[in-house]
Every structure is written in structure tokens, then in C-alpha cells.
Amino acid sequence: MLNDVTSETIQKILDISTPKTYNLKDVHGTETVFSTEALHQVLAAAPPQPKLVAVNTLAGFSELIRAKLENKAFSTEFLIHVESETTVTLKAKETDEYGRRVVLIQAQPVSFDKFKFGQWIDQESFSIAIASLFAESEDKDYVLNLASSITNEATSTSDDNGFTQKATIKAGLSHKAQVTIKPRVALAPFRTFPEVAQPVSEFVFRARITDNGPALMLIEADGGRWKVDAMKTIREAMEGFGLEIPVIA
């Protein structure tokens, strides 16, 4: 059957499939061009962008700028954007003709263990986490001492109103004492670049007795304000490098 198809037939098929345009006028005499098929503009492929350079420290970020990466004049064409508490980028102020914004450098801290907020943690694991995953702050020693000295007679449910609790703690080699647990504590967990001060925020501090002994929990209670504080601290640190580039946070 294919041998019966002539060149004339093929040309007719091509003519039918080829989009056609028509100039038509409406009732007001306005002429508009219509097409039998949807037409799409064919754009040239966008040229490749410079490859992003990733670093893990704010100091390394500033050193790359001083080294004039890609031989660019950063002070006039670029800005430093503190995108979050863990991301800082050097990006162009304007987009290119393809709507892309060039990003040359990105700084993110090395990965680190984070405290498990909102979860009950056994006494030993909680104490280790407080000692190793938090910077010094107003209540760190208080939380650490209470967590390590709390006993199996720990929380007195009759005195727990959902906000404050009383706990039995070791008060010497053979003595015990009952204390009221502070319902809120100010702590500074490691959550941003280690080069800057870790933001201090409030946490709800709770304790209870389980079949395996005392368990403790911290619950974030600042509504995410610490992220704003961290970004402000990072911005101040970047401005302190004297790079003469706008810093936006």
C-alpha cells in the first residue's frame, strides 16, 4: 500500500498539516490575524551560567569575594543575601535576559547533630544532648543539673497544673529534696554557623516518670523568632568583613 503513495499525495498531506494564518475583520472593521494552530516562539538556548562555589564558613565566603571569583566587580553588580539561618549566597542584583539570577557563592555550615525537640528523652541521653548540643546560656547549667539529679520519684502529678511541675532530686549522697521545675528555660542549641553566637530562645521544660525511669522534654516556645535573630547575627558578621557589598537579610 505504501508504494501507492505518490509525491503529490504527500504534498497534499503536508499542505493540510501546515499552519495557516488568516486576516479577519470584526464587525467594527478591526483586522486581527488568526492561525489554524497554536504558534510558539522559538528561543535560542540560554548560555550556561557560572558554576556555583560552595563553602562551609562565612570566612571562606568572604575570602572568595576578596579573591575576585570569576574576575567580577562584586561591589556594583552583586549583593550578599542571608537567605536563612543556614544559607548565605552571593547573587546578582539583576536577572539576565533569560530571567535568571546568577548565584556565584553559597555558604552553608557543615552538618551537625541537632537536639530532638518535642520528644521525651531518657535521663542519660537528655543530659548528654544538653551538654554536647547546646552553647553556653543562662539556663544551660540549670537544665543539665536538674536532668542529671532527678530521681525516680521525679514528677509529682498532684502538683502538675500543665505549666509548672515539682520534682524530687538528689540533694547529696543520701538526701532528696523536692523542687519546682522552671516551666520555661533560655537555651542556645547549635542551629546556625558555628562562627557566630548561637541564638538564645525560650523552651518549655517538662519531666515525667516512665517504666524506664525519668524522661525529659524541651519544646520550642518562641514561634521561630530565633531564626530572625540568627539571620541578623549573620548579617552583622558579613558586614564586619568590610567587603563593601550590600548585605540583605
C-alpha positions in Angstrom: 0.0 0.0 0.0 2.9 2.4 0.8 4.1 2.0 -2.8 0.8 3.5 -4.0 1.5 6.8 -2.2 2.7 9.4 -4.7 4.6 12.6 -4.1 1.5 14.5 -5.0 -0.4 12.8 -2.1 2.4 13.5 0.3 2.5 17.2 -0.7 -1.3 17.4 -0.1 -0.9 16.0 3.4 1.9 18.5 4.1 -0.3 21.3 2.9 -3.1 20.3 5.1 -0.9 20.0 8.2 0.9 23.3 7.6 -0.5 26.0 9.9 -2.3 28.8 8.0 -3.0 32.3 9.0 -5.9 34.5 8.1 -6.5 38.2 8.4 -10.1 38.6 9.6 -12.1 41.8 10.4 -14.7 42.0 13.2 -17.9 44.0 13.0 -16.1 47.2 13.8 -13.6 46.7 11.0 -10.7 45.9 13.2 -8.4 43.4 11.5 -6.9 40.5 13.5 -4.6 37.7 12.4 -5.7 34.2 13.3 -3.9 30.9 12.9 -5.2 27.4 12.4 -2.8 26.1 15.1 -1.2 27.5 18.2 2.2 29.0 17.5 5.1 29.1 19.9 8.1 31.4 19.8 11.3 29.5 19.3 14.0 30.9 21.6 17.7 30.3 21.4 19.1 28.1 24.2 20.3 30.1 27.2 24.1 30.1 27.7 25.4 28.2 30.7 25.7 30.1 34.0 28.9 30.2 36.1 29.1 27.2 38.4 28.2 27.9 42.0 31.1 27.6 44.5 30.0 26.1 47.9 31.8 26.8 51.1 31.1 25.9 54.8 32.2 29.0 56.6 31.4 32.7 56.4 35.2 33.4 56.4 35.6 31.3 53.4 32.7 33.1 51.7 34.4 36.5 52.3 37.8 35.1 51.1 36.3 34.0 47.8 34.9 37.5 47.3 38.2 39.1 48.0 39.9 36.7 45.5 37.5 38.2 42.9 35.9 35.0 41.8 35.3 35.0 38.0 37.1 38.3 38.0 33.9 40.2 38.7 33.4 43.6 40.4 31.1 42.4 43.1 30.5 45.7 44.8 28.5 47.1 41.9 26.8 44.0 40.4 26.2 41.7 43.3 24.7 41.5 46.8 25.1 39.2 49.8 21.8 37.5 50.6 21.3 35.9 54.0 18.5 33.6 52.9 18.1 31.7 56.2 19.9 30.8 59.4 22.0 28.2 57.4 22.3 29.7 53.9 24.2 32.8 52.6 24.6 33.5 48.9 26.4 36.0 46.6 23.9 36.8 43.8 23.5 39.3 41.0 21.3 42.3 41.7 19.5 41.9 38.4 18.3 38.9 36.3 19.8 38.3 32.8 17.8 38.4 29.6 16.6 34.8 30.3 15.1 35.7 33.7 17.9 34.0 35.6 19.7 35.4 38.6 23.3 34.4 38.8 24.4 32.9 42.1 28.2 32.6 42.4 28.9 31.6 46.0 26.8 29.8 48.6 27.8 29.2 52.3 26.2 26.5 54.4 27.6 25.2 57.7 28.9 21.7 58.0 26.3 19.2 59.1 25.9 18.8 62.8 23.7 16.8 65.2 20.6 18.6 66.4 18.6 18.2 69.6 15.2 16.4 69.2 12.7 18.9 70.4 9.2 17.9 71.3 10.2 14.3 72.2 10.5 12.5 75.5 14.1 11.5 76.1 15.5 9.3 78.7 17.5 10.9 81.5 21.0 9.9 80.4 20.5 10.7 76.7 18.9 14.1 77.6 21.8 15.1 79.8 24.4 14.1 77.2 22.5 16.1 74.5 22.2 19.2 76.7 26.0 19.0 77.4 27.1 18.5 73.8 24.5 20.2 71.5 24.0 23.5 73.3 26.2 26.6 73.6 26.5 28.3 77.0 23.4 30.2 78.0 21.6 31.5 81.1 19.8 28.2 81.9 22.1 25.5 80.4 23.7 24.6 83.8 20.3 24.6 85.5 18.8 22.2 83.0 21.8 20.0 83.0 22.0 19.8 86.8 18.3 19.1 87.2 18.3 16.5 84.4 21.2 14.6 86.0 19.9 14.8 89.6 16.2 14.0 89.1 15.1 10.7 90.7 12.5 8.0 90.1 10.1 9.9 92.4 10.5 12.7 89.9 7.4 14.5 88.9 4.6 14.9 91.4 1.5 14.7 89.3 -0.7 16.2 92.0 1.3 19.4 91.7 1.4 19.5 87.9 -1.0 22.1 86.6 0.2 21.7 83.0 2.5 24.6 83.4 4.7 24.1 86.5 5.8 20.8 87.9 7.5 19.6 91.1 10.3 17.0 91.0 12.3 15.1 93.5 16.0 15.5 93.1 19.1 14.2 94.8 20.3 16.7 97.4 23.5 15.0 98.5 24.8 11.5 98.9 21.7 10.2 100.8 19.2 13.1 100.8 16.4 14.1 98.5 14.6 17.3 98.0 11.5 18.5 96.1 11.9 21.4 93.8 9.7 23.3 91.4 10.8 22.9 87.8 11.1 26.1 85.8 8.4 25.9 83.2 10.5 27.9 80.7 14.2 28.0 80.2 16.5 30.1 78.0 18.9 27.9 75.9 21.1 28.2 72.8 21.2 25.0 70.8 23.6 24.8 67.9 21.4 25.8 64.9 23.4 28.1 62.7 27.0 28.8 61.6 29.4 28.0 64.5 31.3 31.2 63.7 28.6 33.4 65.1 26.8 33.4 68.5 24.1 30.8 68.7 20.6 32.5 69.2 19.1 32.1 72.6 15.4 31.3 72.8 12.8 30.0 75.2 11.8 26.4 75.6 9.1 24.7 77.7 10.8 22.3 80.1 8.9 19.1 81.1 9.6 16.0 83.0 7.8 12.7 83.7 8.3 9.2 85.0 8.2 6.2 82.7 8.6 2.5 83.2 12.3 3.0 82.3 12.8 5.9 84.7 12.7 9.7 84.3 12.2 11.2 80.9 12.5 14.9 79.9 11.5 17.1 77.0 12.1 20.5 75.6 9.5 22.2 73.4 10.4 25.3 71.3 8.4 28.3 72.6 9.5 31.4 70.6 7.5 31.0 67.4 10.6 30.8 65.3 11.9 34.2 66.4 15.4 32.6 66.9 15.7 32.3 63.1 15.3 36.1 62.7 17.9 36.6 65.4 20.3 34.2 63.7 19.9 35.9 60.3 20.5 39.3 62.0 23.7 38.0 63.6 24.9 36.5 60.3 24.3 39.8 58.5 26.3 41.7 61.2 29.1 39.2 60.8 29.2 39.6 57.0 29.2 43.4 57.3 32.1 43.1 59.7 34.3 41.6 57.0 34.3 45.0 55.2 33.5 43.7 51.8 31.7 46.9 50.6 28.8 44.8 49.2 25.2 45.3 50.3 24.0 42.6 52.8 20.4 41.7 52.7 18.7 39.6 55.4 
